[in-house]
Amino acid sequence: MKYLTTFILTFIFIGFSANLCAKSLFHQIKEDRVKVVIDYSAIINKQLIEQDICQKHYTPTKYNALGEPIKMLGFANVYMGSGPGISKFGHLAERFVYCIGNQLNDIYFDGVKLSKEAFPFFTNDYPNASEEYINSKKVIGAIYYRKLQNPTQVSIYGNDSVLTNRNIYEQWLNLTENEILTLLIKNIERIERQNLLVNEQKELPRFMGLLNNCTYQVTEDLISLPRIKNLFIPKKNNNSKEINDDKELLTITLNSVIPKSVYFALTESNLTKLLVIYPSQENMRNIYFNKLSFENSIKLLEVPTLSLNPKLAQNWNELELSSLSSELTEYQSPLAKFLNQNF
């Protein structure tokens, strides 16, 4: 019990320390020249897949086995901030946008604990898995790697920003097309290994809190890129916001089990070329309905400090729902605009 208490306190301390060392959004905008946009897509189910991004001529990244051209458009580290219930410490995922022929693929990969919330996704992916296997210790409590299409739909990002009342931060990284393709292949192979285990009714890897959680797939993937292995970031004193002259390898900070620490490590690396923020329900209520300026909105959307009791949001009232459905009808995701402009 003493060891467990120390372990938990250490985890909490690391969470606070990471926040003390973080670059503010204003710092990233003004000094790092990161583009930051606030995106309401998840609230109104406006999906990137609806845009004609792959209809124009492009130079392929490669051709697949069928001879179809593939164009890698972007990769994002997705940090979902803390929220009530199981999401107190946030969540980490990866998002890929790419063309196969004229078809846009908008794919989200993550690793989640196989609890009752995740089982509908699991049984949908594996409809032929026996009930006995699904309800066995081989599956319950395991880490389950998901592949979800069109993440900005209401049922994915919308659920997280409304039901768990948390901000979602997408760091669209300045990677080459081949680097993005390498990361995509790693995720495809990870799913294939999982498929093999399920098909053979073998035990899936355990979800083990601080030892094997949602951050593992993301950090494993990023650290696999040779260029990232050689990147240095400023070394900060945990007891101060001041930056020392010393530098350390990005991988030292990046190799973490805490989602927020990975997000902050990437802010220090200057790899982010676009930061897209999907506000929580309460933050959107404050920003949109109070017509806050961009500057005040950014202040509100700073990554929050660790809270052991994050709050739920109040449900949308009829007036708010009416306003959202009517005033945002012609709304276009800033991310879609970005991709169109930078194709």
ZALUM-133823 format. One record per residue: y, z, x of N, C-alpha, C in turn; residue number from 1; residue in three letters. Coordinates in steps of 0.2 Angstrom, whole numbers, plus 5000, padded with zeros to 4 digits. Last residue first. Layout:
N
 n.north n.up n.east ca.north ca.up ca.east c.north c.up c.east   n res
       Y    Z      X        Y     Z       X       Y    Z      X NUM ALA
...
This chain:
343
 n.north n.up n.east ca.north ca.up ca.east c.north c.up c.east   n res
    5110 4750   4988     5103  4746    4988    5103 4741   4994 343 PHE
    5120 4757   4985     5118  4758    4992    5111 4754   4993 342 ASN
    5124 4756   4972     5129  4755    4977    5126 4754   4984 341 GLN
    5112 4761   4966     5114  4754    4964    5119 4752   4970 340 ASN
    5112 4774   4970     5106  4769    4972    5108 4762   4971 339 LEU
    5123 4779   4964     5123  4779    4971    5117 4774   4973 338 PHE
    5120 4777   4950     5126  4774    4953    5125 4774   4961 337 LYS
    5109 4786   4949     5108  4779    4948    5114 4775   4951 336 ALA
    5116 4798   4952     5111  4796    4957    5110 4789   4956 335 LEU
    5124 4800   4941     5127  4798    4948    5122 4796   4953 334 PRO
    5119 4793   4926     5117  4797    4931    5121 4795   4938 333 SER
    5130 4789   4913     5125  4787    4918    5125 4791   4924 332 GLN
    5134 4791   4896     5133  4794    4903    5128 4791   4907 331 TYR
    5135 4788   4883     5136  4783    4888    5136 4785   4895 330 GLU
    5133 4800   4877     5129  4795    4875    5129 4789   4881 329 THR
    5140 4812   4878     5136  4810    4884    5132 4804   4883 328 LEU
    5145 4815   4865     5149  4813    4871    5146 4811   4877 327 GLU
    5133 4817   4857     5138  4812    4855    5143 4810   4862 326 SER
    5125 4827   4862     5122  4820    4860    5127 4815   4859 325 SER
    5134 4837   4865     5130  4834    4871    5127 4827   4868 324 LEU
    5139 4840   4853     5144  4838    4858    5140 4834   4863 323 SER
    5128 4845   4846     5131  4839    4844    5136 4836   4849 322 SER
    5125 4856   4854     5120  4851    4854    5123 4844   4851 321 LEU
    5136 4864   4852     5135  4862    4858    5130 4856   4858 320 GLU
    5135 4866   4838     5141  4863    4840    5140 4860   4847 319 LEU
    5122 4874   4838     5123  4867    4834    5129 4863   4837 318 GLU
    5119 4881   4854     5121  4881    4847    5122 4874   4844 317 ASN
    5106 4883   4865     5111  4879    4863    5113 4880   4856 316 TRP
    5101 4900   4869     5100  4894    4867    5106 4890   4865 315 ASN
    5106 4908   4884     5106  4908    4877    5105 4901   4875 314 GLN
    5095 4910   4898     5101  4908    4895    5100 4908   4887 313 ALA
    5089 4924   4908     5088  4919    4903    5095 4916   4900 312 LEU
    5092 4930   4924     5093  4930    4917    5092 4924   4914 311 LYS
    5083 4938   4937     5087  4932    4935    5087 4932   4927 310 PRO
    5080 4950   4945     5080  4950    4938    5084 4944   4936 309 ASN
    5082 4950   4959     5076  4952    4957    5075 4951   4949 308 LEU
    5091 4937   4967     5091  4942    4961    5084 4943   4959 307 SER
    5099 4931   4981     5093  4933    4978    5094 4938   4973 306 LEU
    5114 4921   4977     5110  4926    4981    5104 4928   4977 305 THR
    5114 4904   4972     5115  4911    4971    5111 4915   4976 304 PRO
    5123 4891   4979     5116  4893    4979    5117 4901   4978 303 VAL
    5137 4886   4969     5134  4888    4975    5127 4891   4974 302 GLU
    5142 4883   4957     5135  4880    4958    5133 4882   4965 301 LEU
    5155 4887   4956     5150  4890    4951    5143 4888   4953 300 LEU
    5161 4879   4965     5161  4886    4966    5155 4890   4962 299 LYS
    5160 4867   4958     5156  4868    4964    5156 4875   4966 298 ILE
    5169 4869   4948     5162  4868    4946    5157 4869   4952 297 SER
    5181 4870   4954     5178  4876    4951    5171 4875   4949 296 ASN
    5181 4856   4959     5181  4861    4964    5179 4868   4961 295 GLU
    5181 4849   4947     5175  4848    4951    5175 4854   4956 294 PHE
    5186 4860   4933     5187  4855    4938    5181 4854   4943 293 SER
    5178 4862   4917     5180  4864    4924    5182 4859   4928 292 LEU
    5177 4862   4903     5180  4856    4906    5183 4859   4913 291 LYS
    5169 4870   4896     5175  4873    4898    5179 4868   4902 290 ASN
    5158 4862   4894     5161  4864    4888    5168 4867   4890 289 PHE
    5154 4861   4908     5155  4855    4903    5159 4857   4897 288 TYR
    5153 4874   4914     5156  4868    4917    5158 4863   4912 287 ILE
    5146 4882   4906     5153  4884    4908    5157 4878   4911 286 ASN
    5135 4875   4903     5139  4878    4897    5146 4879   4900 285 ARG
    5130 4874   4915     5132  4868    4912    5137 4870   4906 284 MET
    5126 4887   4918     5131  4884    4922    5134 4878   4919 283 ASN
    5116 4889   4908     5122  4893    4908    5128 4890   4912 282 GLU
    5107 4879   4912     5110  4879    4906    5116 4883   4905 281 GLN
    5110 4873   4929     5106  4877    4924    5110 4877   4917 280 SER
    5114 4857   4934     5116  4864    4933    5111 4867   4928 279 PRO
    5108 4848   4947     5107  4848    4940    5108 4855   4938 278 TYR
    5116 4840   4961     5115  4846    4958    5114 4845   4950 277 ILE
    5113 4831   4975     5113  4830    4968    5111 4837   4965 276 VAL
    5120 4826   4990     5117  4832    4986    5118 4831   4979 275 LEU
    5117 4814   5002     5119  4815    4995    5116 4821   4993 274 LEU
    5113 4816   5015     5118  4811    5014    5121 4811   5007 273 LYS
    5107 4828   5026     5108  4826    5019    5114 4822   5019 272 THR
    5106 4831   5039     5102  4826    5037    5103 4824   5030 271 LEU
    5112 4842   5045     5116  4836    5044    5112 4830   5042 270 ASN
    5106 4854   5047     5103  4848    5051    5108 4842   5050 269 SER
    5109 4864   5038     5112  4864    5045    5110 4858   5049 268 GLU
    5103 4860   5027     5110  4859    5027    5113 4860   5034 267 THR
    5090 4863   5031     5091  4856    5030    5099 4855   5030 266 LEU
    5090 4877   5030     5089  4874    5036    5091 4866   5036 265 ALA
    5092 4878   5016     5097  4880    5021    5096 4877   5027 264 PHE
    5079 4874   5011     5085  4871    5009    5091 4872   5014 263 TYR
    5071 4884   5018     5070  4877    5019    5076 4873   5017 262 VAL
    5076 4895   5011     5076  4895    5018    5076 4887   5021 261 SER
    5071 4893   4998     5078  4893    5000    5080 4892   5007 260 LYS
    5057 4895   4999     5060  4888    4997    5068 4888   4999 259 PRO
    5048 4902   5012     5053  4903    5007    5057 4897   5005 258 ILE
    5041 4900   5023     5037  4901    5016    5042 4902   5011 257 VAL
    5045 4888   5036     5046  4894    5032    5042 4894   5026 256 SER
    5051 4879   5046     5044  4881    5045    5044 4888   5042 255 ASN
    5064 4878   5048     5061  4874    5043    5054 4876   5041 254 LEU
    5067 4885   5060     5069  4888    5053    5066 4884   5048 253 THR
    5060 4877   5069     5059  4884    5069    5061 4887   5062 252 ILE
    5064 4864   5067     5057  4866    5065    5056 4873   5065 251 THR
    5076 4863   5074     5076  4864    5066    5070 4866   5064 250 LEU
    5078 4873   5088     5075  4868    5085    5075 4869   5077 249 LEU
    5094 4880   5091     5087  4880    5091    5084 4874   5087 248 GLU
    5108 4884   5102     5105  4880    5097    5098 4881   5097 247 LYS
    5123 4894   5105     5116  4893    5106    5113 4888   5100 246 ASP
    5135 4898   5101     5135  4892    5105    5127 4889   5105 245 ASP
    5134 4905   5084     5134  4905    5092    5134 4898   5095 244 ASN
    5144 4907   5070     5139  4902    5074    5140 4904   5081 243 ILE
    5146 4920   5059     5148  4917    5065    5142 4913   5068 242 GLU
    5141 4928   5049     5142  4921    5047    5144 4917   5053 241 LYS
    5129 4941   5054     5136  4938    5054    5135 4931   5052 240 SER
    5116 4944   5056     5121  4950    5054    5128 4947   5054 239 ASN
    5109 4934   5061     5108  4936    5054    5113 4941   5052 238 ASN
    5118 4921   5070     5116  4928    5070    5115 4931   5063 237 ASN
    5112 4905   5071     5116  4910    5069    5113 4917   5069 236 LYS
    5112 4890   5080     5108  4896    5079    5113 4902   5077 235 LYS
    5113 4873   5074     5116  4879    5077    5112 4886   5075 234 PRO
    5098 4863   5077     5103  4866    5073    5107 4872   5076 233 ILE
    5090 4848   5083     5092  4855    5084    5098 4857   5079 232 PHE
    5076 4838   5082     5082  4840    5080    5084 4847   5081 231 LEU
    5063 4834   5085     5067  4835    5090    5074 4836   5088 230 ASN
    5056 4834   5073     5054  4838    5078    5059 4839   5083 229 LYS
    5062 4823   5067     5064  4829    5064    5062 4835   5069 228 ILE
    5056 4812   5073     5063  4813    5074    5065 4820   5072 227 ARG
    5042 4813   5069     5044  4815    5076    5051 4816   5077 226 PRO
    5037 4822   5055     5041  4816    5057    5043 4818   5064 225 LEU
    5031 4834   5051     5026  4828    5054    5030 4823   5057 224 SER
    5040 4842   5045     5039  4843    5052    5034 4838   5055 223 ILE
    5039 4837   5032     5045  4835    5036    5044 4836   5043 222 LEU
    5026 4841   5028     5027  4834    5028    5033 4833   5033 221 ASP
    5026 4855   5029     5021  4851    5033    5023 4844   5034 220 GLU
    5036 4858   5020     5037  4859    5027    5032 4855   5032 219 THR
    5030 4853   5008     5036  4851    5010    5037 4851   5018 218 VAL
    5018 4861   5007     5017  4854    5007    5024 4851   5010 217 GLN
    5023 4874   5007     5019  4872    5013    5019 4864   5013 216 TYR
    5031 4879   4997     5034  4876    5002    5030 4873   5007 215 THR
    5022 4884   4987     5025  4878    4986    5029 4875   4992 214 CYS
    5010 4893   4998     5014  4892    4992    5017 4885   4991 213 ASN
    5002 4903   5007     5001  4896    5005    5004 4895   4998 212 ASN
    5008 4916   5010     5004  4912    5015    5003 4905   5013 211 LEU
    5015 4922   5000     5019  4920    5006    5015 4917   5011 210 LEU
    5004 4916   4988     5010  4919    4989    5014 4917   4995 209 GLY
    4992 4908   4989     4992  4915    4992    4999 4917   4993 208 MET
    4981 4898   4981     4988  4899    4981    4989 4907   4983 207 PHE
    4967 4891   4989     4970  4897    4985    4978 4897   4986 206 ARG
    4960 4875   4987     4963  4880    4991    4967 4885   4987 205 PRO
    4946 4874   4976     4952  4872    4978    4956 4877   4982 204 LEU
    4928 4872   4977     4934  4876    4976    4940 4873   4979 203 GLU
    4922 4857   4968     4922  4862    4974    4928 4866   4973 202 LYS
    4918 4846   4960     4918  4853    4958    4918 4858   4963 201 GLN
    4920 4834   4964     4914  4837    4967    4913 4844   4965 200 GLU
    4932 4831   4959     4926  4827    4957    4920 4830   4959 199 ASN
    4940 4841   4966     4939  4842    4959    4933 4838   4956 198 VAL
    4939 4835   4979     4937  4842    4978    4935 4843   4970 197 LEU
    4945 4823   4976     4938  4823    4979    4935 4830   4978 196 LEU
    4958 4826   4973     4954  4823    4968    4947 4823   4970 195 ASN
    4963 4832   4985     4962  4836    4979    4957 4833   4974 194 GLN
    4964 4820   4992     4959  4826    4994    4958 4830   4989 193 ARG
    4973 4813   4985     4967  4811    4985    4962 4816   4987 192 GLU
    4985 4821   4987     4982  4821    4980    4975 4818   4980 191 ILE
    4986 4819   5001     4985  4826    4998    4982 4826   4991 190 ARG
    4989 4805   5000     4983  4807    5003    4981 4814   5001 189 GLU
    5001 4805   4994     4996  4802    4991    4989 4804   4994 188 ILE
    5008 4812   5004     5008  4815    4998    5002 4812   4994 187 ASN
    5008 4803   5015     5005  4810    5016    5004 4813   5009 186 LYS
    5015 4792   5009     5008  4792    5011    5004 4799   5012 185 ILE
    5028 4798   5009     5024  4796    5003    5017 4795   5004 184 LEU
    5030 4799   5023     5030  4805    5019    5026 4804   5012 183 LEU
    5030 4785   5026     5026  4790    5030    5025 4796   5025 182 THR
    5041 4781   5019     5035  4778    5017    5029 4783   5020 181 LEU
    5052 4787   5026     5050  4789    5019    5043 4787   5017 180 ILE
    5050 4781   5038     5049  4788    5038    5048 4790   5031 179 GLU
    5054 4768   5034     5047  4769    5037    5045 4777   5037 178 ASN
    5067 4770   5031     5062  4767    5026    5055 4769   5028 177 GLU
    5074 4785   5038     5073  4778    5038    5067 4776   5033 176 THR
    5084 4797   5030     5078  4795    5033    5078 4787   5033 175 LEU
    5094 4808   5025     5096  4801    5029    5090 4800   5033 174 ASN
    5089 4814   5009     5090  4814    5017    5091 4807   5020 173 LEU
    5096 4822   4996     5093  4816    4998    5095 4815   5005 172 TRP
    5092 4837   4989     5095  4834    4996    5092 4828   4998 171 GLN
    5095 4843   4974     5091  4838    4978    5095 4836   4984 170 GLU
    5093 4858   4965     5097  4855    4971    5093 4849   4974 169 TYR
    5095 4865   4950     5091  4861    4954    5095 4857   4959 168 ILE
    5098 4881   4943     5100  4875    4946    5095 4872   4950 167 ASN
    5089 4888   4929     5091  4888    4936    5093 4881   4938 166 ARG
    5083 4892   4916     5090  4893    4918    5091 4893   4925 165 ASN
    5070 4890   4911     5071  4895    4917    5078 4896   4919 164 THR
    5074 4881   4901     5070  4887    4899    5070 4892   4905 163 LEU
    5084 4873   4908     5085  4876    4902    5081 4882   4901 162 VAL
    5080 4868   4920     5087  4870    4920    5088 4873   4913 161 SER
    5066 4866   4918     5068  4871    4923    5075 4873   4922 160 ASP
    5066 4856   4907     5063  4863    4906    5065 4868   4911 159 ASN
    5072 4846   4914     5076  4849    4908    5073 4856   4907 158 GLY
    5063 4842   4924     5069  4845    4926    5073 4849   4920 157 TYR
    5053 4840   4912     5052  4842    4919    5058 4846   4921 156 ILE
    5056 4835   4899     5050  4840    4900    5049 4842   4907 155 SER
    5068 4827   4901     5068  4834    4898    5062 4838   4899 154 VAL
    5067 4818   4917     5066  4819    4909    5066 4826   4907 153 GLN
    5068 4817   4930     5074  4820    4927    5073 4819   4919 152 THR
    5055 4813   4935     5057  4820    4935    5063 4822   4931 151 PRO
    5046 4801   4934     5052  4802    4931    5054 4809   4930 150 ASN
    5029 4808   4936     5034  4802    4935    5040 4804   4932 149 GLN
    5021 4819   4947     5024  4818    4940    5029 4812   4941 148 LEU
    5008 4826   4954     5012  4820    4955    5014 4818   4948 147 LYS
    5004 4842   4961     5005  4837    4955    5009 4831   4958 146 ARG
    4991 4852   4967     4997  4847    4969    4997 4842   4964 145 TYR
    4989 4869   4965     4987  4863    4962    4993 4858   4964 144 TYR
    4980 4883   4972     4986  4879    4972    4985 4872   4970 143 ILE
    4972 4894   4960     4972  4889    4966    4979 4886   4966 142 ALA
    4970 4901   4949     4974  4904    4954    4974 4900   4961 141 GLY
    4955 4893   4945     4960  4898    4942    4963 4901   4948 140 ILE
    4945 4886   4952     4951  4883    4950    4957 4888   4948 139 VAL
    4935 4895   4956     4936  4889    4960    4943 4886   4959 138 LYS
    4933 4903   4946     4937  4906    4951    4938 4900   4956 137 LYS
    4933 4893   4931     4930  4896    4936    4935 4899   4941 136 SER
    4938 4884   4921     4939  4891    4920    4935 4896   4925 135 ASN
    4934 4872   4926     4941  4873    4925    4942 4881   4924 134 ILE
    4920 4873   4925     4923  4872    4931    4931 4874   4931 133 TYR
    4918 4873   4911     4916  4879    4915    4919 4879   4922 132 GLU
    4924 4861   4907     4927  4867    4905    4925 4873   4909 131 GLU
    4924 4848   4919     4920  4852    4914    4924 4859   4913 130 SER
    4935 4834   4920     4932  4841    4923    4929 4845   4918 129 ALA
    4940 4824   4914     4933  4824    4914    4930 4830   4918 128 ASN
    4954 4825   4915     4951  4825    4909    4943 4826   4909 127 PRO
    4964 4828   4926     4957  4828    4927    4954 4830   4920 126 TYR
    4977 4828   4921     4976  4824    4927    4968 4823   4928 125 ASP
    4977 4837   4910     4979  4830    4909    4977 4825   4915 124 ASN
    4973 4848   4917     4968  4845    4912    4970 4838   4910 123 THR
    4986 4850   4924     4979  4850    4927    4974 4846   4923 122 PHE
    4995 4852   4913     4996  4846    4918    4989 4845   4922 121 PHE
    4990 4864   4907     4990  4857    4903    4991 4851   4908 120 PRO
    4991 4873   4918     4984  4871    4916    4985 4864   4912 119 PHE
    5003 4879   4921     5001  4873    4924    4995 4870   4922 118 ALA
    5003 4891   4913     5009  4886    4913    5007 4879   4916 117 GLU
    4992 4898   4918     4992  4895    4911    4998 4890   4910 116 LYS
    4991 4893   4935     4991  4898    4930    4992 4895   4923 115 SER
    4989 4888   4949     4986  4886    4943    4985 4892   4938 114 LEU
    5005 4886   4957     4999  4890    4956    4996 4888   4949 113 LYS
    5009 4870   4964     5010  4875    4960    5004 4879   4959 112 VAL
    5018 4858   4973     5012  4862    4973    5013 4868   4969 111 GLY
    5024 4841   4969     5025  4848    4971    5018 4852   4971 110 ASP
    5033 4826   4968     5027  4829    4970    5028 4837   4971 109 PHE
    5039 4813   4958     5040  4820    4960    5033 4823   4962 108 TYR
    5045 4796   4958     5039  4801    4958    5041 4808   4961 107 ILE
    5049 4782   4952     5053  4788    4953    5047 4794   4952 106 ASP
    5049 4765   4955     5044  4771    4954    5049 4777   4956 105 ASN
    5052 4750   4947     5055  4756    4950    5050 4762   4949 104 LEU
    5046 4734   4949     5045  4740    4946    5048 4746   4950 103 GLN
    5046 4722   4956     5052  4723    4952    5052 4730   4948 102 ASN
    5037 4728   4969     5039  4722    4966    5045 4723   4962 101 GLY
    5040 4744   4969     5034  4740    4970    5035 4733   4966 100 ILE
    5053 4754   4976     5051  4748    4972    5044 4746   4974  99 CYS
    5056 4772   4975     5054  4766    4978    5053 4760   4973  98 TYR
    5059 4788   4978     5061  4783    4974    5060 4776   4978  97 VAL
    5052 4805   4977     5053  4798    4981    5055 4793   4975  96 PHE
    5054 4822   4980     5055  4816    4976    5056 4810   4980  95 ARG
    5046 4837   4982     5048  4831    4985    5049 4826   4980  94 GLU
    5050 4855   4981     5046  4849    4979    5049 4843   4983  93 ALA
    5050 4873   4978     5051  4867    4982    5047 4861   4980  92 LEU
    5058 4887   4970     5053  4882    4970    5055 4876   4975  91 HIS
    5062 4904   4968     5064  4897    4968    5057 4893   4969  90 GLY
    5059 4917   4966     5061  4915    4972    5062 4908   4973  89 PHE
    5056 4918   4952     5061  4922    4955    5064 4920   4962  88 LYS
    5048 4911   4943     5052  4907    4947    5058 4911   4951  87 SER
    5041 4918   4934     5037  4917    4940    5042 4913   4945  86 ILE
    5055 4926   4927     5048  4925    4927    5045 4923   4933  85 GLY
    5071 4916   4929     5067  4922    4926    5059 4920   4927  84 PRO
    5075 4909   4945     5075  4909    4938    5071 4915   4935  83 GLY
    5082 4901   4960     5078  4906    4956    5080 4906   4949  82 SER
    5082 4883   4961     5084  4889    4962    5080 4895   4958  81 GLY
    5073 4870   4968     5074  4873    4962    5076 4881   4963  80 MET
    5075 4858   4979     5075  4865    4979    5077 4867   4972  79 TYR
    5068 4844   4986     5070  4847    4979    5070 4854   4979  78 VAL
    5072 4832   4997     5070  4838    4996    5072 4842   4990  77 ASN
    5070 4814   4993     5074  4821    4992    5070 4827   4993  76 ALA
    5072 4798   4998     5068  4804    4998    5072 4810   4997  75 PHE
    5073 4780   4993     5076  4787    4995    5071 4792   4995  74 GLY
    5067 4767   4994     5074  4768    4992    5077 4775   4994  73 LEU
    5056 4756   5000     5058  4763    5000    5065 4764   4999  72 MET
    5048 4743   4993     5055  4745    4996    5056 4752   4995  71 LYS
    5035 4731   4994     5037  4738    4993    5044 4740   4996  70 ILE
    5028 4717   4987     5033  4720    4991    5034 4727   4989  69 PRO
    5010 4714   4986     5017  4715    4983    5022 4718   4988  68 GLU
    4998 4712   4991     5003  4707    4993    5010 4708   4990  67 GLY
    4989 4722   4989     4989  4716    4984    4994 4711   4986  66 LEU
    4992 4731   4999     4986  4727    5000    4985 4721   4995  65 ALA
    5010 4729   5001     5004  4732    5000    4998 4728   5000  64 ASN
    5022 4726   5013     5018  4723    5008    5012 4727   5007  63 TYR
    5038 4735   5017     5031  4732    5019    5028 4729   5013  62 LYS
    5051 4735   5013     5049  4739    5019    5042 4737   5022  61 THR
    5058 4719   5009     5053  4724    5008    5052 4729   5015  60 PRO
    5074 4716   5004     5070  4715    5010    5065 4721   5010  59 THR
    5077 4710   4988     5078  4715    4993    5073 4713   4999  58 TYR
    5085 4705   4973     5082  4703    4979    5083 4708   4984  57 HIS
    5084 4715   4958     5088  4711    4963    5084 4710   4969  56 LYS
    5077 4725   4951     5077  4718    4949    5080 4713   4954  55 GLN
    5077 4738   4954     5072  4734    4958    5072 4727   4956  54 CYS
    5086 4744   4945     5087  4744    4952    5083 4739   4956  53 ILE
    5090 4745   4931     5087  4739    4934    5088 4739   4942  52 ASP
    5086 4761   4924     5090  4757    4928    5087 4751   4931  51 GLN
    5076 4770   4920     5079  4765    4915    5084 4760   4918  50 GLU
    5073 4779   4929     5068  4773    4928    5071 4768   4923  49 ILE
    5082 4789   4928     5083  4784    4933    5079 4778   4932  48 LEU
    5085 4794   4912     5081  4794    4917    5083 4788   4922  47 GLN
    5091 4807   4902     5094  4800    4905    5090 4799   4912  46 LYS
    5090 4818   4895     5084  4814    4896    5086 4807   4898  45 ASN
    5100 4827   4894     5100  4822    4889    5095 4817   4890  44 ILE
    5097 4836   4905     5099  4839    4898    5098 4834   4893  43 ILE
    5095 4828   4916     5090  4832    4913    5091 4834   4907  42 ALA
    5108 4823   4919     5103  4818    4916    5097 4822   4913  41 SER
    5120 4828   4924     5117  4831    4918    5111 4827   4915  40 TYR
    5125 4832   4940     5121  4827    4936    5118 4831   4930  39 ASP
    5137 4831   4952     5134  4835    4947    5131 4831   4942  38 ILE
    5136 4827   4969     5138  4825    4962    5134 4830   4958  37 VAL
    5143 4826   4985     5140  4830    4980    5141 4828   4973  36 VAL
    5141 4819   5001     5143  4818    4994    5139 4822   4990  35 LYS
    5146 4827   5016     5141  4826    5011    5144 4825   5004  34 VAL
    5154 4830   5027     5156  4824    5023    5150 4822   5018  33 ARG
    5155 4842   5033     5149  4838    5035    5149 4831   5031  32 ASP
    5167 4847   5029     5166  4847    5036    5160 4842   5037  31 GLU
    5167 4846   5014     5173  4845    5018    5172 4843   5026  30 LYS
    5154 4848   5010     5158  4842    5007    5164 4841   5012  29 ILE
    5149 4859   5016     5146  4853    5017    5150 4847   5015  28 GLN
    5159 4868   5012     5158  4867    5020    5155 4860   5020  27 HIS
    5156 4869   4999     5163  4866    5001    5163 4864   5008  26 PHE
    5144 4875   4999     5144  4868    4997    5151 4865   4999  25 LEU
    5141 4884   5014     5144  4884    5007    5144 4876   5005  24 SER
    5127 4887   5024     5133  4883    5023    5135 4883   5016  23 LYS
    5120 4903   5026     5120  4897    5023    5127 4894   5023  22 ALA
    5117 4916   5031     5117  4910    5036    5119 4904   5033  21 CYS
    5115 4923   5019     5121  4925    5024    5122 4919   5029  20 LEU
    5103 4918   5015     5109  4917    5011    5115 4918   5015  19 ASN
    5094 4923   5024     5095  4916    5023    5101 4914   5020  18 ALA
    5095 4937   5021     5097  4934    5027    5099 4927   5027  17 SER
    5089 4937   5008     5096  4939    5009    5099 4936   5015  16 PHE
    5076 4934   5012     5079  4930    5007    5087 4931   5007  15 GLY
    5073 4943   5021     5073  4937    5024    5077 4932   5019  14 ILE
    5072 4954   5012     5077  4954    5018    5078 4947   5020  13 PHE
    5061 4951   5005     5067  4952    5002    5073 4951   5007  12 ILE
    5051 4951   5015     5052  4945    5011    5059 4945   5008  11 PHE
    5051 4965   5018     5053  4960    5023    5055 4953   5020  10 THR
    5047 4970   5006     5054  4972    5009    5056 4967   5014   9 LEU
    5034 4966   5007     5038  4964    5001    5045 4965   5003   8 ILE
    5029 4972   5018     5029  4965    5018    5034 4962   5012   7 PHE
    5030 4985   5015     5034  4983    5020    5034 4975   5020   6 THR
    5021 4986   5004     5028  4987    5003    5032 4985   5008   5 THR
    5009 4983   5011     5011  4978    5006    5019 4979   5004   4 LEU
    5008 4994   5019     5009  4987    5022    5011 4982   5017   3 TYR
    5006 5004   5010     5012  5004    5014    5013 4997   5017   2 LYS
    4994 5000   5004     5000  5000    5000    5006 5000   5004   1 MET
